[in-house]
C-alpha cells in the first residue's frame, strides 16, 4: 500500500549527485517497509515458541492450534498477534481482515508493538474496517515508543508529509535516526538524504555516505546506487572508481534505471571497468526503456559500427522483454 511510504520521494529528488556523469539523477523513492513477521519477544513461553516455530516452517494449522491454546490459557498478546497474522494472510485459515484486525487490537491493547504496527497498517489501508489515519498515527507512535523500527520510519514520513501532523523535519529526523539505529535500511537511506541536503540535521557528506553504505548492505537499491556514485566521486568516502563500478553493475542488474544509465557511461568511458562499447550500448538501451534520457549516450551509440549496435541490441533483448512483462 502506498500511504505514507511513498512520501519520501517528495524531498529526495536531489539525492543522487551526478557531476561525474553529466546528467541529473532521479533516485528511486524510499522503499516501503514490509509488515513484519511477529518478532519473538524475550523469554516467550514454550507454547508460543511452538506456535511461532510452526509458523516459520509453514505449518500454519499447527501454529493456529498452538496460538489459540496459548490465548485461551494465558491471554498471551504474542499469540494474539500471530493469530492476526494468520487471518491477515489466509495462512491455515480463511483470510479474514476483520478477524485479523480484532486480534491485532486485542494484542495492541496488551502492549504488543508488532500488533500496534500491523493494526496501524490496517487503519491506513482500510483493511478490516474504515481508514482512520488518526488511529494509525496513534498506533505508530505507540509502537515507535516501544522501539519498533518500521513504525518509527512510517511515523517520520507522516511528520515529513505535514498532513496528519504539522510538518516537523526535526521530529522526523529523530524518528529516522531511531529506526536507522535499529537496522531499518529505508530509514538509513532517508536519514542519509537528510544529511546530504542538511535538512533538520547538519549537512555531512561523511555521515550520509556511512548511512548509504549501511542501507545498501541492507538491500536498499536506491541507497546502493547513490553510494556507488559517492564512491566514484569521492564524496564523503575515499574515491574508488573500481569499487563504484562493481556496486553500480550489481545495482544495474538488480533493476535500478539510474544505475543502468551510470554503468553505461562507465563502460563508455572505461573508468572503473575496461571500456566496452557493446556493454555501454546495451545498458543504455535498457536504461532508455526504463525511462532514462541521455543525449551523450545517444550520440555514443550512433557513432558505433553496425556490428556493435547489433550485438548491444541482442544483449539488451532479454532485459527489454523483462521490462515489457513487468508492465503488462
Buried (B, 14 or more C-beta within 10 A) or exposed (E): EEBBBBBBBEBBEEBBBBEBBEBEBBBBBBBBBEBBBBEBBEEBBEBBBBBBBBBEEEBBEBBBBBBBBBBEEEEBBBBBBBBBBBBBBEBBBEEBBEBBBBBBBBBBEBEBBBBBBBBBBBBBBEBBBEEBBEBBBBBBBBBBBBEBBBBBBBBBBBBBBEEBBEEBBEBBBBBBBBBBBBEBBBBBBBBBBBBBBEBBBEEBBEBBBBBBBBBBEBEBBBBBBBBBBBBBBBBBBEEBBEBBBBBBBBBBEEBBBBBBBBBBBBBBBEBBBEEBBBBBBBBBBBBBBBEBEBEBBEEBBEEBEEEBBEBBBEBBEEBBEEBEEEEE
